[in-house]
Amino acid sequence: MLVSEEYPWRKLLREYATYCAVGCINVVVFFVLYDWLYGMGLSERFPAASAWAIAYFVSSWQAHFLHRWLTFESPTGYTRSLTVMMVIYTILWAISTVSIAYFSDTLGYNHLYSWAANTAAFGFLTFLALRIFAFPLSDGRITRKERLEQYKERRRA
């Protein structure tokens, strides 16, 4: 269950706010990559979709690192959370790439408007999927401070 006594709505909303704040960093990196790749004209027929697909994939790695450290207080192992997150991101990547190809490359909507709409539309879905599957509450909780201490201990060993 997503909301419970141990994880009330207030905590969910605070975590979503953190997700959005951290997501701003991810979005900036994603946009810079997207804009640069779009300008390169990777595909004559699907310039927006090809730039979107590559930028989305590359920025997914960075997003995992930041969300693991800053957003979700989950002790889920790095490899497991990365694997599940990449499965989630791959599914959403496929859907969102088709979406931007349709709206921008087929219907002719401005590629920046399509980029912004896609980013907003898939952001909340991504948060829910990550919270439920990649960083599940059933794995317990770990604070950022505890995670940093564990990291320091591993470096000392």
C-alpha positions, 0 to 999 in steps of 0.5 A, a space after each residue: 500500500 502506498 499510504 499507511 500510518 507509517 507512511 502518511 500522505 504528508 510524507 508522500 507529498 514531501 517526498 514528491 516535492 523532493 522528487 520534483 526538486 531533484 527532478 529539476 536538475 534531471 530535467 535541465 540535463 535532459 533538456 540540454 542533451 535533447 536540445 543539442 541532439 535535436 540541433 544535430 538533426 540525428 534523423 531527418 524523418 524523426 528529429 524530435 523523437 530521436 533526440 528525445 530517445 537518446 537524451 531520455 536514456 542518458 539522463 536516466 542514469 543520472 536520475 537514478 543516482 540522484 533519486 537514490 541519494 536524495 529523494 527516496 529514503 530506501 535501503 534497496 540495493 543499488 543494482 536492484 533499484 537501478 535494474 527496476 528503475 531502468 525497466 520502468 524508464 524503458 517502458 515510459 521511454 518507449 511510450 513517451 518517444 512514440 508520443 513525441 514522435 506523434 505530436 512533434 514529428 507527425 502532427 507538427 507541434 513545436 518540438 519544445 512544447 511537445 518536450 515540455 508536455 511529455 516531461 510533465 505528463 510522465 513525471 508523476 507516473 515515474 514518481 509513483 512507479 519508482 516509489 512502488 517498485 524501485 524503492 519500495 517501502 517494504 524494504 524499510 527506510 534509511 535517512 540521507 544522513 544514515 546513507 552518507 554514514 554507510 558510504 563513508 564506512 565503506 570507503 574507510 574499509 
